[in-house]
Amino acid sequence: MTPSSKILSSKLSDLRLFRQYAYVDGKWTHGEGGREEAVFDPATGEALGHIPWLEAHQITAAVDAAETAFVHWRALRADERCERLLAWYDLLQAHREDLATLMTLEQGKPLPDARGEVEYGASFVRWFAEEGKRTFGETIPSHIPNAALGTIKEPVGIAALITPWNFPLAMITRKAAAAMAAGCTVIVKPAGETPFSALALAELAERAGIPAGVFNVVLGEPAEVSKILCAEDRVKALSFTGSTRVGRLLLEQCANTVKRVSLELGGNAPFIVGPDMDPKEAAFAAVAAKFQTAGQDCLAADRILVHESIHDAFVEHFAERMAALTVGNGLESEIDLGPLIHRQAVEKAAAIVDDAISKGATLVAGDQSQAPGENFFMPVLLTNVTHDMKIWHEESFAPVAGITAYADDDQVIEMANDTEYGLAAYIYTHDIRRIWKIMRALEFGMVSVNSVKMTGPPVPFGGVKHSGLGREGGVTGIDEYLETKYYCLGALGSVSGS
């Protein structure tokens, strides 16, 4: 037994959920060029296993498989596809503890958070299983004599799904369930840091009776795989969640094949606190919004903007609540923050903090000597954060909180919109006039008022500006994988002269 299998055999009830192969056309596939990549537990640095890097012709083989499967998958009735997706959902629920454990091992998030992600990810499978039966067309009142006009919805074809490491299960199900419910077949390229959640999904999809070629998982060097999928004309849609920099590159690469592209990119969420708020209530909410997934979340509150009248009290309560957070291995009990995904993320976080301090920010808390391992970063609180600092403009993707005071609503609107990103924003105030004014003026795709939680299956998740294109979830999420076909049915003999 290898060291990696010993680690997992002591943690998982069903070892078949741990796969070290790609999954193509219903078969577990190894690489042919001998290239492979180790996958590490970010909390301990131990190798969990290895994944193969597929050769170019093997990626093309996945497209071949998806093309063949598409013919039969799209021909199924919507309720037949629904039944298979619901069987997949049931298996995700039945194996949620193993799936959560696997996720914590490869991603690092605390086990309760991982359990929450399994539940969240499964909910999209159920949602789109039902939504697939509601892809209605329209009847159009005819302006043409003796003709019936209307539309029907049809699947676009093969969809390539490129997903990130911070939510290794839910980002796949949110995309794949929508595409598969629409009648598309999918090729998933998970992040190399967290491939095992994707492969466990493939194992359960197979058990659920989802036919070979409908759900494929390919592994390899990201730039190589994405280049092939973007250039492949048979791939009709591409959905990507990740950085804005990579999103721009993929959009360019998809241009020649004119794909349907949906992008969920970076965020730089403002958290606005009005003067009427209880500073303790708002501070505790801000801590929750900032430190979810150890700050490695596109919805994390990056710029905390507090009215000057309650600023000092807010900072005091924020520091108090932040100090109560526990940092450690996500498999241990009562852990709030796990490790960052790798050492480079720690170095980036440290650089952002150092830059802010060098430009005048005040370090209120954040002693890195207390970090329990090299991939851990202790929560940091900075005040007097200003526009010229990296923390203002860059998505930190780390447990680094920056607080800035503001004087009035007009100023905070300008400050909040001072970013190229436009994914999510938070407002905390009880004044309905202030809520309406700020909510309408914010240049963000999603605004949450007096609530940290804002996502879920019914929600059209997505941003504006450089935060992406399209929406995932909700009644519009399935539209990313559907084409509208218009028809005109003319009556025989209605043509003039016939």
LOSEPA-732632 format. One line per 10 residues: number of its first residue (from 1); their letters; for each residue y, x, z of C-alpha. Coordinates in nm, 3 decimals, padded with zeros to 5 digits, always signed. Last residue first. Layout:
residues N
NUM> a> Y,X,Z | ...
//
This chain:
residues 498
498> sgsvsglagl> +02.829,-04.993,-05.580 | +03.190,-04.979,-05.709 | +03.350,-04.917,-05.371 | +03.098,-04.792,-05.119 | +02.975,-05.070,-04.890 | +02.642,-05.106,-05.061 | +02.453,-04.954,-04.775 | +02.649,-04.979,-04.449 | +02.814,-04.657,-04.335 | +02.695,-04.478,-04.025
488> cyyktelyed> +02.953,-04.217,-03.922 | +02.828,-03.962,-03.671 | +02.998,-03.712,-03.442 | +02.797,-03.441,-03.271 | +02.932,-03.311,-02.941 | +02.775,-02.981,-02.839 | +02.630,-02.926,-02.494 | +02.582,-02.619,-02.274 | +02.931,-02.591,-02.121 | +02.925,-02.970,-02.094
478> igtvggergl> +02.669,-02.943,-01.813 | +02.935,-02.825,-01.572 | +03.175,-03.110,-01.652 | +03.013,-03.368,-01.422 | +03.036,-03.125,-01.134 | +02.912,-02.769,-01.138 | +03.050,-02.478,-01.338 | +03.384,-02.490,-01.520 | +03.530,-02.319,-01.824 | +03.720,-01.994,-01.868
468> gshkvggfpv> +03.801,-01.725,-01.616 | +04.000,-01.582,-01.332 | +04.254,-01.412,-01.558 | +04.475,-01.723,-01.580 | +04.282,-02.028,-01.456 | +03.979,-02.077,-01.235 | +03.641,-02.241,-01.201 | +03.415,-02.472,-01.003 | +03.412,-02.837,-01.112 | +03.273,-02.969,-00.778
458> ppgtmkvsnv> +02.987,-03.221,-00.755 | +02.729,-02.946,-00.683 | +02.919,-02.781,-00.396 | +03.236,-02.589,-00.317 | +03.540,-02.640,-00.094 | +03.456,-02.523,+00.257 | +03.749,-02.361,+00.435 | +03.927,-02.692,+00.486 | +04.287,-02.784,+00.567 | +04.375,-02.818,+00.197
448> svmgfelarm> +04.153,-02.648,-00.060 | +04.302,-02.570,-00.401 | +04.091,-02.494,-00.707 | +04.197,-02.380,-01.055 | +04.496,-02.183,-00.929 | +04.858,-02.162,-01.037 | +04.999,-02.324,-00.721 | +05.294,-02.559,-00.782 | +05.101,-02.884,-00.750 | +04.935,-02.780,-00.423
438> ikwirridht> +05.263,-02.647,-00.285 | +05.464,-02.965,-00.338 | +05.183,-03.203,-00.245 | +05.090,-03.021,+00.075 | +05.456,-02.979,+00.177 | +05.519,-03.349,+00.133 | +05.198,-03.431,+00.320 | +05.299,-03.220,+00.620 | +04.977,-03.140,+00.807 | +04.960,-02.775,+00.696
428> yiyaalgyet> +04.691,-02.524,+00.599 | +04.677,-02.449,+00.229 | +04.399,-02.248,+00.064 | +04.384,-02.109,-00.289 | +04.113,-02.056,-00.549 | +04.063,-01.901,-00.894 | +04.397,-01.800,-01.041 | +04.417,-01.426,-01.085 | +04.699,-01.229,-01.245 | +04.880,-01.238,-00.913
418> dnameivqdd> +05.221,-01.336,-00.776 | +05.138,-01.706,-00.759 | +05.101,-01.696,-00.381 | +05.428,-01.507,-00.334 | +05.626,-01.748,-00.552 | +05.478,-02.047,-00.370 | +05.547,-01.876,-00.037 | +05.914,-01.826,-00.123 | +05.966,-02.185,-00.230 | +05.800,-02.313,+00.085
408> dayatigavp> +06.015,-02.115,+00.327 | +06.043,-01.791,+00.528 | +05.726,-01.589,+00.469 | +05.517,-01.354,+00.684 | +05.238,-01.140,+00.540 | +04.884,-01.088,+00.668 | +04.616,-00.864,+00.513 | +04.248,-00.903,+00.593 | +03.989,-00.643,+00.495 | +03.624,-00.749,+00.517
398> afseehwikm> +03.548,-00.632,+00.161 | +03.566,-00.763,-00.195 | +03.918,-00.614,-00.214 | +04.037,-00.821,-00.509 | +04.337,-00.613,-00.609 | +04.704,-00.717,-00.619 | +04.816,-00.748,-00.258 | +04.556,-00.511,-00.112 | +04.673,-00.246,-00.359 | +05.015,-00.237,-00.194
388> dhtvntllvp> +05.350,-00.282,-00.368 | +05.380,-00.653,-00.288 | +05.383,-00.609,+00.088 | +05.148,-00.628,+00.387 | +05.335,-00.620,+00.718 | +05.006,-00.684,+00.900 | +04.659,-00.537,+00.853 | +04.335,-00.658,+01.012 | +04.011,-00.476,+00.936 | +03.654,-00.590,+00.986
378> mffnegpaqs> +03.408,-00.301,+01.026 | +03.259,-00.165,+00.707 | +02.886,-00.110,+00.683 | +02.712,+00.084,+00.408 | +02.690,+00.408,+00.609 | +02.547,+00.240,+00.917 | +02.636,+00.071,+01.246 | +03.015,+00.088,+01.190 | +03.192,+00.156,+01.523 | +03.367,+00.467,+01.392
368> qdgavltagk> +03.530,+00.235,+01.140 | +03.777,+00.104,+01.397 | +03.943,-00.199,+01.238 | +04.228,-00.361,+01.427 | +04.606,-00.401,+01.406 | +04.665,-00.146,+01.130 | +05.031,-00.191,+01.038 | +05.130,-00.176,+00.672 | +05.399,+00.072,+00.569 | +05.301,+00.216,+00.235
358> siaddviaaa> +05.055,+00.476,+00.371 | +04.891,+00.202,+00.577 | +04.832,-00.012,+00.267 | +04.689,+00.276,+00.064 | +04.456,+00.377,+00.348 | +04.324,+00.021,+00.377 | +04.262,-00.007,+00.002 | +04.094,+00.334,-00.004 | +03.866,+00.240,+00.286 | +03.757,-00.076,+00.103
348> kevaqrhilp> +03.684,+00.123,-00.214 | +03.479,+00.377,-00.017 | +03.276,+00.101,+00.146 | +03.211,-00.061,-00.192 | +03.098,+00.275,-00.331 | +02.850,+00.303,-00.043 | +02.658,-00.004,-00.146 | +02.640,-00.386,-00.111 | +02.859,-00.407,+00.196 | +02.664,-00.446,+00.516
338> gldieselgn> +02.611,-00.766,+00.713 | +02.873,-00.973,+00.890 | +02.821,-01.250,+01.145 | +02.498,-01.135,+01.313 | +02.357,-01.358,+01.586 | +01.995,-01.255,+01.533 | +01.886,-00.952,+01.334 | +01.777,-00.985,+00.972 | +02.136,-00.944,+00.856 | +02.152,-00.590,+00.991
328> gvtlaamrea> +02.479,-00.548,+01.177 | +02.836,-00.657,+01.244 | +02.930,-00.907,+01.513 | +03.252,-01.104,+01.495 | +03.429,-01.156,+01.828 | +03.703,-00.908,+01.742 | +03.796,-01.122,+01.441 | +03.863,-01.421,+01.667 | +04.098,-01.227,+01.891 | +04.269,-01.054,+01.599
318> fhevfadhis> +04.330,-01.390,+01.431 | +04.461,-01.540,+01.756 | +04.717,-01.261,+01.798 | +04.812,-01.263,+01.431 | +04.874,-01.639,+01.443 | +05.091,-01.609,+01.753 | +05.303,-01.342,+01.580 | +05.339,-01.539,+01.256 | +05.424,-01.880,+01.403 | +05.791,-01.903,+01.304
308> ehvlirdaal> +05.748,-01.654,+01.018 | +05.529,-01.890,+00.820 | +05.197,-01.725,+00.745 | +05.068,-01.592,+00.411 | +04.713,-01.455,+00.424 | +04.642,-01.266,+00.102 | +04.273,-01.206,+00.024 | +04.115,-01.530,+00.146 | +03.758,-01.501,+00.016 | +03.675,-01.732,-00.274
298> cdqgatqfka> +03.551,-01.451,-00.499 | +03.320,-01.349,-00.217 | +03.233,-01.006,-00.083 | +03.451,-01.054,+00.226 | +03.156,-00.987,+00.455 | +02.980,-01.283,+00.286 | +03.243,-01.506,+00.449 | +03.502,-01.284,+00.619 | +03.829,-01.417,+00.482 | +03.777,-01.793,+00.486
288> avaafaaekp> +03.618,-01.794,+00.831 | +03.891,-01.570,+00.971 | +04.151,-01.795,+00.808 | +04.002,-02.101,+00.979 | +04.024,-01.927,+01.319 | +04.383,-01.835,+01.248 | +04.478,-02.189,+01.142 | +04.339,-02.345,+01.460 | +04.502,-02.076,+01.675 | +04.838,-02.102,+01.500
278> dmdpgvifpa> +04.853,-02.484,+01.542 | +05.016,-02.571,+01.213 | +05.367,-02.707,+01.165 | +05.511,-02.386,+01.021 | +05.268,-02.391,+00.726 | +04.982,-02.147,+00.674 | +04.903,-02.039,+00.318 | +04.577,-01.861,+00.242 | +04.617,-01.693,-00.097 | +04.303,-01.623,-00.298
268> ngglelsvrk> +04.281,-01.316,-00.516 | +03.989,-01.400,-00.741 | +03.791,-01.232,-01.013 | +03.588,-01.391,-01.288 | +03.390,-01.704,-01.364 | +03.355,-01.691,-01.742 | +03.220,-01.947,-01.986 | +03.165,-01.848,-02.348 | +03.038,-02.066,-02.635 | +02.960,-01.800,-02.889
258> vtnacqelll> +03.157,-01.709,-03.200 | +02.906,-01.442,-03.314 | +03.177,-01.184,-03.382 | +03.377,-01.286,-03.074 | +03.097,-01.241,-02.823 | +03.168,-00.869,-02.774 | +03.536,-00.938,-02.704 | +03.453,-01.201,-02.444 | +03.201,-00.962,-02.290 | +03.465,-00.691,-02.255
248> rgvrtsgtfs> +03.717,-00.929,-02.099 | +03.456,-01.049,-01.849 | +03.377,-00.689,-01.754 | +03.736,-00.627,-01.647 | +03.769,-00.970,-01.486 | +03.480,-00.890,-01.256 | +03.170,-01.102,-01.226 | +03.016,-01.433,-01.323 | +02.911,-01.463,-01.686 | +02.796,-01.751,-01.902
238> lakvrdeacl> +02.705,-01.688,-02.265 | +02.628,-01.954,-02.522 | +02.472,-01.962,-02.869 | +02.221,-01.678,-02.847 | +02.067,-01.684,-03.195 | +02.354,-01.468,-03.321 | +02.250,-01.174,-03.101 | +02.555,-00.948,-03.062 | +02.637,-01.075,-02.712 | +02.275,-01.054,-02.597
228> iksveapegl> +02.232,-00.700,-02.729 | +02.560,-00.577,-02.580 | +02.482,-00.745,-02.249 | +02.149,-00.565,-02.220 | +02.289,-00.220,-02.300 | +02.595,-00.255,-02.077 | +02.389,-00.378,-01.784 | +02.112,-00.113,-01.794 | +01.793,-00.314,-01.772 | +01.624,-00.628,-01.657
218> vvnfvgapig> +01.544,-00.953,-01.836 | +01.459,-01.282,-01.667 | +01.340,-01.571,-01.887 | +01.345,-01.946,-01.821 | +01.247,-02.167,-02.117 | +01.016,-01.911,-02.277 | +00.700,-02.034,-02.109 | +00.720,-02.397,-02.003 | +00.865,-02.514,-01.670 | +00.558,-02.635,-01.484
208> arealealal> +00.697,-02.603,-01.133 | +00.472,-02.303,-01.066 | +00.642,-02.118,-01.353 | +00.985,-02.206,-01.217 | +00.870,-02.079,-00.876 | +00.781,-01.737,-01.015 | +01.103,-01.725,-01.216 | +01.311,-01.807,-00.908 | +01.133,-01.524,-00.725 | +01.235,-01.297,-01.014
198> asfptegapk> +01.598,-01.396,-00.974 | +01.589,-01.333,-00.599 | +01.427,-00.996,-00.665 | +01.698,-00.867,-00.897 | +01.967,-00.789,-00.638 | +02.125,-00.446,-00.700 | +02.045,-00.456,-01.071 | +02.251,-00.771,-01.110 | +02.063,-01.053,-01.277 | +02.027,-01.093,-01.655
188> vivtcgaama> +01.897,-01.445,-01.714 | +01.784,-01.564,-02.056 | +01.795,-01.942,-02.085 | +01.656,-02.231,-02.290 | +01.883,-02.525,-02.358 | +01.797,-02.893,-02.321 | +02.104,-03.003,-02.124 | +01.900,-02.994,-01.804 | +01.809,-02.635,-01.886 | +02.171,-02.530,-01.926
178> aaakrtimal> +02.291,-02.702,-01.609 | +01.996,-02.575,-01.405 | +02.047,-02.223,-01.540 | +02.416,-02.191,-01.452 | +02.431,-02.316,-01.096 | +02.074,-02.193,-01.041 | +02.164,-01.836,-01.132 | +02.485,-01.810,-00.930 | +02.298,-01.966,-00.637 | +02.025,-01.703,-00.621
168> pfnwptilaa> +02.195,-01.363,-00.626 | +02.520,-01.470,-00.457 | +02.694,-01.133,-00.406 | +02.488,-00.950,-00.669 | +02.636,-01.099,-00.984 | +02.497,-01.304,-01.277 | +02.471,-01.274,-01.653 | +02.336,-01.592,-01.812 | +02.248,-01.597,-02.182 | +02.211,-01.948,-02.324
158> igvpekitgl> +01.983,-02.034,-02.616 | +02.071,-02.355,-02.798 | +02.388,-02.567,-02.788 | +02.209,-02.871,-02.651 | +02.302,-03.204,-02.815 | +02.544,-03.479,-02.712 | +02.585,-03.787,-02.930 | +02.900,-03.932,-03.083 | +03.004,-04.255,-03.246 | +03.114,-04.446,-03.553
148> aanpihspit> +02.964,-04.754,-03.715 | +03.076,-04.838,-04.067 | +03.143,-05.157,-04.264 | +03.513,-05.080,-04.316 | +03.630,-04.748,-04.171 | +03.868,-04.764,-03.873 | +03.568,-04.794,-03.644 | +03.589,-04.837,-03.268 | +03.410,-04.522,-03.142 | +03.087,-04.558,-02.948
138> egftrkgeea> +03.042,-04.262,-02.719 | +02.772,-04.017,-02.614 | +02.619,-03.997,-02.270 | +02.480,-03.689,-02.104 | +02.371,-03.892,-01.803 | +02.002,-03.804,-01.776 | +02.088,-03.435,-01.754 | +02.306,-03.517,-01.454 | +01.996,-03.599,-01.249 | +01.827,-03.263,-01.301
128> fwrvfsagye> +02.178,-03.117,-01.285 | +02.228,-03.224,-00.924 | +01.876,-03.133,-00.810 | +01.895,-02.783,-00.953 | +02.248,-02.745,-00.819 | +02.132,-02.837,-00.468 | +01.872,-02.561,-00.480 | +02.147,-02.299,-00.492 | +02.328,-02.444,-00.191 | +02.009,-02.469,+00.013
118> vegradplpk> +01.912,-02.115,-00.083 | +02.269,-02.004,-00.010 | +02.263,-02.159,+00.335 | +01.939,-01.982,+00.415 | +02.106,-01.658,+00.307 | +02.401,-01.729,+00.535 | +02.163,-01.790,+00.827 | +01.982,-01.463,+00.738 | +02.295,-01.250,+00.750 | +02.401,-01.105,+00.413
108> gqeltmltal> +02.243,-00.774,+00.313 | +02.186,-00.826,-00.060 | +01.829,-00.697,-00.110 | +01.676,-00.766,+00.231 | +01.892,-01.071,+00.302 | +01.791,-01.226,-00.029 | +01.421,-01.168,+00.029 | +01.453,-01.328,+00.373 | +01.636,-01.629,+00.230 | +01.375,-01.678,-00.042
98> derhaqlldy> +01.095,-01.648,+00.213 | +01.261,-01.908,+00.436 | +01.347,-02.139,+00.145 | +00.991,-02.157,+00.016 | +00.941,-02.535,+00.038 | +01.303,-02.600,-00.058 | +01.283,-02.384,-00.368 | +00.950,-02.547,-00.450 | +01.101,-02.896,-00.431 | +01.387,-02.790,-00.658
88> wallrecred> +01.144,-02.656,-00.919 | +00.959,-02.989,-00.913 | +01.298,-03.156,-00.956 | +01.362,-02.939,-01.260 | +01.028,-03.037,-01.409 | +01.091,-03.407,-01.353 | +01.442,-03.384,-01.498 | +01.312,-03.226,-01.818 | +01.089,-03.529,-01.858 | +01.380,-03.762,-01.774
78> arlarwhvfa> +01.588,-03.605,-02.050 | +01.314,-03.668,-02.303 | +01.152,-03.353,-02.432 | +01.258,-03.239,-02.779 | +01.504,-02.986,-02.637 | +01.219,-02.806,-02.462 | +00.992,-02.805,-02.769 | +01.226,-02.637,-03.017 | +01.389,-02.429,-02.744 | +01.060,-02.259,-02.657
68> teaadvaati> +01.049,-02.075,-02.987 | +01.410,-01.957,-02.959 | +01.365,-01.857,-02.594 | +01.061,-01.650,-02.683 | +01.237,-01.476,-02.971 | +01.539,-01.409,-02.747 | +01.307,-01.255,-02.490 | +01.152,-01.045,-02.766 | +01.500,-00.920,-02.849 | +01.530,-00.794,-02.493
58> qhaelwpihg> +01.192,-00.625,-02.541 | +01.311,-00.467,-02.866 | +01.605,-00.312,-02.681 | +01.384,-00.149,-02.416 | +01.346,-00.302,-02.074 | +01.455,-00.126,-01.758 | +01.181,-00.175,-01.505 | +01.241,-00.275,-01.144 | +01.154,-00.075,-00.834 | +01.088,-00.166,-00.473
48> laegtapdfv> +01.247,-00.221,-00.135 | +01.383,+00.133,-00.104 | +01.523,+00.188,+00.244 | +01.899,+00.237,+00.286 | +01.889,+00.040,+00.611 | +02.149,-00.233,+00.569 | +02.188,-00.201,+00.192 | +01.815,-00.261,+00.139 | +01.760,-00.067,-00.180 | +01.639,-00.144,-00.531
38> aeerggeght> +01.509,+00.150,-00.734 | +01.561,+00.152,-01.109 | +01.311,+00.207,-01.387 | +01.281,+00.383,-01.719 | +00.931,+00.452,-01.846 | +01.017,+00.350,-02.200 | +00.785,+00.050,-02.220 | +00.922,-00.155,-01.935 | +00.696,-00.395,-01.749 | +00.659,-00.765,-01.825
28> wkgdvyayqr> +00.539,-01.057,-01.615 | +00.460,-01.325,-01.872 | +00.597,-01.678,-01.921 | +00.786,-01.582,-02.235 | +00.961,-01.296,-02.058 | +00.972,-01.222,-01.685 | +01.076,-00.869,-01.588 | +00.857,-00.690,-01.338 | +00.871,-00.587,-00.972 | +00.787,-00.927,-00.828
18> flrldslkss> +00.812,-01.047,-00.467 | +00.749,-01.421,-00.463 | +00.378,-01.350,-00.490 | +00.403,-01.207,-00.137 | +00.410,-01.556,+00.012 | +00.475,-01.541,+00.387 | +00.734,-01.266,+00.353 | +00.860,-01.019,+00.616 | +00.571,-00.792,+00.709 | +00.444,-00.782,+00.353
8> likssptm> +00.796,-00.696,+00.241 | +00.829,-00.369,+00.427 | +00.469,-00.270,+00.356 | +00.520,-00.347,-00.014 | +00.814,-00.108,-00.021 | +00.621,+00.170,+00.157 | +00.340,+00.143,-00.100 | +00.000,+00.000,+00.000
//
